Amino acid sequence: MSSMHVFELNNRVKMPQIGLGVLFAKNDGQVENAVLSALSQGYRKIDTASAYQNEQGVGRSIQKSGIPRKDIFLTTKVWNTEQGYDNTLRAFDDSLKRLQMDYIDMYLIHWPVRTTYKETYKAMELIYKSGRAKAIGVCNFNIEQLEDLMAHSEIVPSLNQVEMHPYLSQNPLLHFCKEQGIQLEAWRPIMMGEVLHIPELSEIGKTHHKSAVQIALRWLIQRGVAVIPKSVTPKRIHENFEIFDFALTADEMTRIENLNQNKRLGEDLSNVF
């Protein structure tokens, strides 16, 4: 991973701009092969979660890869039923055991469970201070929830991982997070492949000899947003990574921006709990 292809977080930790997401990858040969394939192709960031039930496979493949642990950026998350102060400390220990690691690079709250997220984050601050998580953050928090969390905590989250893609540009949230020094990271960045059916992306792709998928990923990175496209297919894993040898023009960025429909493909659970 070139030093050019990282974002510097608000605590000076450097994080690769692109990583492999492993949601739905089975905790067997499937997740191991996906992670090993990604690492062999130059990826240095893997994003898993307690809820994905594949942390063991992710940990095994990192060890098998032979790549030094310090060169890999590993993210995992605390699930909704594991939240609360004591529960989070336990959940973190359990994740470490499953991953067979002695630290995590990024530990995240998976969803903002209204009754517990402040206590959960307090436990994460303790984990961070102990050095067992190099950075801490959240997923799926809106502006109001981020403001509430920051008013009741010491450490500004390093990251907010949210659904973001050409049909959901999240501009107010992007603006807010940039002002606060919170790195945004996009899940479903290629809309589970649906970007292939957006003609504007294919047209822009022709100019650069790139696919609509590569254009969507490049657009996000040029906005300053990290991406974690999910795939278990070596060919797609490779293609998703081939986004650093071209740049979109200001015009092209605007054209993609104009595709926004505020349309979610995933659940919006941010106000459910």
Secondary structure, DSSP 4 states (H G I P E B T S, - for coil): --GGGEEE-TTS-EEESB-EE-TT--TTHHHHHHHHHHHHTT--EEE--GGGT-HHHHHHHHHHH---GGG-EEEEEE-GGG-SHHHHHHHHHHHHHHHT-S-BSEEEESS--TTTHHHHHHHHHHHHHTTSBS-EEEES--HHHHHHHHHT-SS--SEEEEE-BTTB--HHHHHHHHHHTPEEEEESTTGGGGGGG-HHHHHHHHHHT--HHHHHHHHHHHTT-EE--B---HHHHHHHH--SS----HHHHHHHHTT-----SS---TTT-
